[in-house]
Amino acid sequence: MGKIIFPATLHWSDDNQPFATHFNDCYFSVQDGLAETRHVFLEGNQLPQRWQNLRDDLFVIGETGFGTGLNFIAAWQLWQNSAPKNSQLYFISAELHPLCKADLARAAALWPELKFFYDQLLEQYPTLTAGFHILHFNSPCSSNVTLLLMLGDASETFCELLDTDHPDFYSCIQNKMDCWFLDGFAPAKNPQLWTDALINTLALLSRPGTTLATFSAAGHMRRSLEAAGFTVQKQKGFASKREMVSALFQPDENNRTAHQQSSMLGKPAFVSSPYAAPWYLVKNKPLDQRKDVSIIGAGIAGCTLANALAQKGMHVTVIDEMDKPAAGASGNLQAVLYSKLSATDDEFAEFNLASYLYALRFYKNLLRDTPTLAIHLCGVLQLSVSEKEQEVQDALSDFFSHYPDIATAVDQKQASELAGVPVETGGLFFAQAGWIHPASICEQLLKHPNITTRFNQRISSIPHENNAWQLLQDAQTVNSSNHVVIASGHQCRQFEQSKHLSLKLIRGQVSHATPTTVSRQLKTVVSGEGYIAPAENNTQSFGATYTPKMMALTLSDTDHKTNLENLALSSRSLSEEWNINKNIVGGRAHLRTATSDYFPVCGPLPKQEDFLNTYAPLRKNANANIPEAGAYYPNLYVFAGLGSRGMSYAPLCAAVLSNVIAGHPSALPRNITQQLNPARFVIRDLIKNRV
């Protein structure tokens, strides 16, 4: 699961001020931390004036030390009081040793006037795992503040915000900051946050006019900023501190060429390059400011994406051939919210953990706003019903010892007590997980004033005419839109532009049974070879089968039998309650889409023929020098391949794709967004000489 994040160890002074034991330094001025933040970072970046006159609908702040969150909270308060109503604040902060929640709450109590904001931060404060954590602070009908908290070394995490590591394409980087808060501990005590390498990365993430402020006036830091393209000025420091620094990014030609010393431009393709071809970058990306999006498909993918875009102020039309949302693969009565975590240190393990933790926050926020929603966070028991599963769980034991709020190991007796019924083995208990009713979630997500729905309309083609996508039902125009997302599950490949997508269809059948005296005692979801959820509306759901290449959707007695056999591996007492002929009262079968590498496809849709021509040298040399961005259809995207984990994957993938469409900073590290890119299969097939 990657690196373990160790929270900060604090010493609290007699007057309740926090000090970082590891760095032997204070988090803020003991005289008045809030006044210091306002003087150094808010006034130092001229934010009160800039926000009152803000013309763009997005403002991005980068910070090199989250600490107690005071800078973020103070900026949020100022934003609420001075920024235009429909604008968006995106605050990105890195922290290697974050405060545990109890310490954060204690620090927050120092500023009663900020209680409204700190309470919301504490409510969503994430489990302190390494990587990116996205927190949204929304009202029911608007969204104006997003915090991207990156836990890990700042030099590494900010590098992952760069769209590319290819120096010839640094000028194409989209994730640009409007201002910087440099707020690590003092350079003498925490030199890692003031290195030349980190400051050069901050410069790459800046645009001409980006401002910077810091409490420090150290000579080495000023010289590093100037060498990276910042014009530096000393300012009056806070209180007794004599000086601080403010800066403006104004790069000249020397600064630009310093970042491009390893240029591969002009070298032939047979030369091996240390940089992968930047196929994941969009060539000639349209600079269109229109905010209308059409989404084809009203399953969990389309609905989570529609809501994410609507929260960003975009106008969304959701079109589906059925008469209601979640009528396809998302239409089961009970869907389990869980993720199969692994101990491997790779992108897939990182994505699974990030998507699971994000989904928990997502559904808890929905439940907070609408307590009647069918979201039941009753816990999930993941039983070790096989030797292979036991090995996986054993390998995860050290990780979960640091993060018991994610999962805890339980023996058979403990598992049975948690479940409320006898189970066959021990396993892992995910106390925050549970099950949801997908249709009710989808219906709720579509209840946003920026979303229009059109049901009973089957889009058959999407030609691009008059600088817009025309969505046609047969020959009739259903809608015209600048941006289009194909999110129609197993039908994603029906369009000319998407027929090459590498997706496989998998049939799944869930069995429904009438609850019995024993089965009604089930208190949690139990997962083994299949799953069973607590009874709801006098129905017990369990399953599901996993049958590739089978298209028939009629219910199968053979699959009911398979579901019962799998259930017996988890709980014989439950399986023995039912038999196919008497007690199974029905079920549901549908087709899921999945991919060969199990990552979803979530991103811009590539032009396959252009890719095959541009990157043809990869057939002979996987490291061929091809310094060319990829050719993608303008503003055409796909969101599919969620497999059997749609409820866990969809919320985070929707956040990722909505940021791409809206032009907001990345929601995931670069290495993971590349794994989600639909074009990855074209590149892999070229390298393996399959096309």
Secondary structure as UniProt FT lines:
FT   STRAND          10..12
FT   TURN            14..15
FT   STRAND          18..20
FT   TURN            21..24
FT   STRAND          25..26
FT   HELIX           33..37
FT   HELIX           38..43
FT   TURN            44..46
FT   HELIX           47..52
FT   STRAND          58..63
FT   TURN            67..68
FT   HELIX           70..82
FT   TURN            85..86
FT   STRAND          88..95
FT   HELIX           101..108
FT   TURN            109..110
FT   HELIX           112..114
FT   HELIX           115..124
FT   STRAND          131..139
FT   TURN            140..141
FT   STRAND          142..151
FT   HELIX           154..159
FT   TURN            160..161
FT   HELIX           167..172
FT   STRAND          177..182
FT   TURN            187..189
FT   HELIX           191..194
FT   HELIX           196..204
FT   STRAND          206..214
FT   HELIX           219..227
FT   TURN            228..229
FT   STRAND          230..236
FT   TURN            239..240
FT   STRAND          243..249
FT   HELIX           253..258
FT   TURN            259..262
FT   TURN            265..266
FT   TURN            269..270
FT   TURN            279..280
FT   TURN            283..284
FT   STRAND          292..296
FT   HELIX           300..311
FT   TURN            312..313
FT   STRAND          315..319
FT   TURN            325..326
FT   TURN            329..330
FT   STRAND          335..337
FT   HELIX           347..369
FT   TURN            371..372
FT   STRAND          375..376
FT   STRAND          380..383
FT   HELIX           387..395
FT   HELIX           397..402
FT   TURN            404..406
FT   STRAND          408..410
FT   HELIX           412..419
FT   STRAND          427..430
FT   TURN            431..432
FT   STRAND          434..436
FT   HELIX           438..445
FT   TURN            449..450
FT   STRAND          451..454
FT   STRAND          464..465
FT   TURN            466..467
FT   STRAND          468..473
FT   TURN            474..475
FT   STRAND          476..481
FT   STRAND          483..486
FT   HELIX           489..494
FT   HELIX           496..498
FT   TURN            499..500
FT   STRAND          504..513
FT   TURN            517..518
FT   HELIX           519..521
FT   STRAND          525..527
FT   STRAND          531..532
FT   TURN            537..538
FT   STRAND          539..543
FT   STRAND          547..548
FT   HELIX           557..570
FT   HELIX           572..575
FT   TURN            576..577
FT   TURN            580..583
FT   STRAND          584..594
FT   TURN            596..597
FT   STRAND          601..606
FT   HELIX           608..614
FT   HELIX           616..619
FT   TURN            622..623
FT   STRAND          632..640
FT   TURN            643..644
FT   HELIX           646..662
FT   HELIX           670..676
FT   TURN            678..679
FT   HELIX           680..687
FT   TURN            688..689
//
